[in-house]
Amino acid sequence: MISANHSTHVTILNPQTGMPNPDSSSLKAPLRLGDVFASEEGPLLRFAVGLTGRRVVAEDLVQEAFLKLHEHWNEVEQPKAW
């Protein structure tokens, strides 16, 4: 599990506790749009299909959301909020 902090870096979290691992607290990597897409596209697509009932419409909605995220990437502090 990862958590984005204020400077768009990620902290590795322990999946059992949800807390930062003591030995990895200094490990921070820049959060990349491709990583956010890889982890969030599937869940967002499932959610959108549930809302619309149509996969094609859901795909368009998710694509639009990621295009907007890309446009504002340098300003984004919490990518999952998008």
C-alpha positions in Angstrom: 0.0 0.0 0.0 1.2 3.5 -0.7 0.2 6.9 0.6 0.8 10.2 -1.1 2.0 13.0 1.1 1.9 16.8 0.6 4.9 16.9 -1.8 3.6 14.2 -4.1 5.9 11.6 -2.8 4.9 8.2 -1.6 5.5 6.4 1.7 5.5 2.6 1.9 2.8 1.5 4.3 2.6 -1.8 6.1 -0.5 -3.6 4.6 -1.5 -5.1 8.0 -1.3 -1.9 10.0 -1.6 0.8 7.4 1.3 2.6 9.2 4.7 3.4 7.6 7.2 0.6 8.0 9.9 1.8 10.5 12.7 0.5 8.2 11.3 2.2 5.1 10.3 5.6 6.5 13.2 7.2 4.6 12.2 5.5 1.3 10.3 8.0 -0.8 9.9 7.9 -4.5 8.2 10.5 -6.7 4.6 9.5 -7.5 4.2 9.1 -11.2 1.0 9.5 -13.2 1.6 6.0 -14.8 1.7 4.4 -11.3 -1.5 6.1 -10.3 -3.2 5.0 -13.6 -2.0 1.4 -13.1 -3.3 1.2 -9.6 -6.6 3.2 -9.9 -7.9 2.6 -13.5 -9.4 -0.8 -12.7 -11.3 0.3 -9.6 -12.4 3.5 -11.2 -13.7 1.6 -14.3 -15.6 -0.8 -12.1 -17.2 2.1 -10.2 -18.1 3.9 -13.4 -19.6 0.8 -14.9 -21.7 0.4 -11.8 -22.9 4.0 -12.1 -23.6 4.0 -15.8 -24.3 0.4 -16.6 -22.4 0.8 -19.9 -18.8 -0.1 -20.2 -18.1 2.2 -23.2 -19.5 5.2 -21.3 -17.5 4.2 -18.2 -14.3 4.0 -20.2 -14.9 7.5 -21.5 -15.5 8.9 -18.0 -12.4 7.3 -16.6 -10.3 8.5 -19.6 -11.6 12.0 -19.1 -10.8 11.9 -15.4 -7.2 10.9 -16.1 -6.8 13.5 -18.8 -7.9 16.2 -16.3 -5.5 14.7 -13.7 -2.7 14.9 -16.3 -3.5 18.5 -17.1 -3.2 19.5 -13.4 -0.5 16.9 -12.4 2.0 19.6 -11.2 -0.7 21.0 -8.8 -2.0 17.7 -7.5 -1.2 16.8 -3.9 -3.6 13.9 -3.5 -4.0 12.0 -6.8 -6.5 9.5 -5.4 -8.9 12.4 -4.7 -9.1 13.0 -8.4 
